[in-house]
């Protein structure tokens, strides 16, 4: 009976657990890359141009993954 209840609770067009995991790791990687780029720019190992391009790229990719997760959770797969 628990398996049936768990299946009913799952929401999303794609498997929410997989989408959540991919979104988490992609967003975490983007944050890590942006932090490393900022540290390199602070210590003058990378130029300001590289810093802003890297941070902007990571923000777009991370924001896209978060948006993808939200959209996936909105579209509910109804199994009737």
C-alpha positions in Angstrom: 0.0 0.0 0.0 2.9 2.3 0.7 4.2 2.0 -2.8 0.8 3.0 -4.3 0.7 6.1 -2.0 4.3 7.0 -3.0 3.4 6.8 -6.7 0.4 9.1 -6.2 2.6 11.7 -4.4 5.0 11.9 -7.3 4.4 15.0 -9.4 5.9 16.2 -12.6 6.2 15.3 -16.3 9.6 13.7 -15.7 10.7 11.8 -12.6 10.9 14.5 -10.0 13.7 12.8 -8.0 16.0 12.7 -11.1 15.1 16.3 -12.1 15.8 17.5 -8.5 19.2 15.7 -8.4 20.3 17.1 -11.8 19.1 20.6 -10.9 20.9 20.5 -7.6 24.2 19.3 -8.9 24.1 21.6 -11.9 23.3 24.6 -9.8 25.9 23.6 -7.2 28.5 23.3 -9.9 27.6 26.7 -11.3 28.0 28.3 -7.8 31.3 26.6 -7.3 32.7 27.7 -10.7 31.5 31.3 -10.0 33.1 31.3 -6.6 36.4 30.1 -8.1 36.3 32.7 -10.9 35.7 35.4 -8.3 38.6 34.2 -6.2 40.9 34.2 -9.2 39.8 37.7 -10.1 40.3 38.9 -6.6 43.9 37.5 -6.6 44.5 38.9 -10.1 44.9 35.5 -11.8 42.0 36.2 -14.1 40.8 39.4 -15.6 37.6 41.2 -14.8 36.1 40.3 -18.2 36.6 36.6 -17.6 35.0 37.0 -14.2 31.8 38.6 -15.4 31.4 36.3 -18.3 31.9 33.2 -16.1 29.5 34.5 -13.4 26.9 35.5 -16.0 27.2 32.1 -17.7 26.8 30.3 -14.4 23.8 32.4 -13.4 22.1 31.7 -16.7 22.7 27.9 -16.5 21.8 27.7 -12.8 18.7 29.9 -13.3 17.7 27.7 -16.3 18.0 24.5 -14.2 15.9 26.0 -11.4 13.3 27.1 -13.9 13.3 23.6 -15.5 12.7 22.1 -12.1 9.8 24.4 -11.4 8.2 23.9 -14.8 8.5 20.1 -14.4 6.8 20.2 -11.0 4.0 22.3 -12.5 3.1 19.9 -15.3 1.7 17.0 -13.4 1.6 13.6 -15.1 -1.9 12.2 -14.4 -2.2 8.5 -14.3 -5.8 7.5 -14.3 
